[in-house]
Amino acid sequence: MRVIIVKDPEEMGKKATDLIAGEMKKKTSFILGLATGSTPLSLYKEFIKRNKAGEMDFSTMITFNLDEYIGLEPTHNQSYRYFMNENLFDHVNILKKNTHVPNGIAEDIDASCQEYEKMIDEIGGIDYQVLGIGGNGHIGFNEPGSSLGSLTRIKTLSTETISDNARFFEKKEDVPTQAITMGIGTIMKTKKVVLLASGANKADTIKAALEGPITSMCPSSALQLHRFVTYVITEDCATKLTLNYETV
Ligand code: PGA
């Protein structure tokens, strides 16, 4: 595992963009795994900036998002499809038909989860997966206790996640209690991962993920078994780490 410690969220977005853009140059049709939440916003800002400057081309890119709330229409302003359109897809030269977000209103959710997993496999797998991390160590919506071999499926959100995400909704009761998420096994199949984290409030989580035991109680710790993962984290998020890491 490579750990890069940067000054602030802006640097985090730039560094992660450098990693992904470097890899994009090697392939004509790049398969990118995407995440939502406040953390990847600096990454998407940088994507947009470089696309407008003609330095990054999304015209042949295919994307798969990690997760989506069950029950929210794609047009709902808190759905992850809406988030992706607003914060990235509407501002770069990507073809919407090449962007995939799990369908939270599918009639048969189980079947749509299997179909999502199959689509990723059939296209040859994800080249680079972007991840954030929840305060409870979740990646995607793989909450503590998730099977480390899990594939795309329905997950019930933890109390902590519901509280964390309540800030985006009018009231806590409006936060959906279930979501579709790629599994930890799905994430482990990706070729490369970049995990972003910022803020002092995530310092304990990052310590547990990087230097703690591999356990389903901290789902991100499973990445210790991934062949190619880079953590790009801010200084204030790295204060609890005890080993020596790269600082830029
Ligand atoms: P955040 O969420 O980026 O809004 O902190 C991260 C996550 O829950 O994965």
Boltz pocket constraint, residues with backbone or C-beta under 6 A from the ligand:
constraints:
  - pocket:
      binder: B
      contacts: [[A, 36], [A, 37], [A, 38], [A, 39], [A, 40], [A, 132], [A, 133], [A, 134], [A, 135], [A, 138], [A, 139], [A, 140]]
      max_distance: 6.0
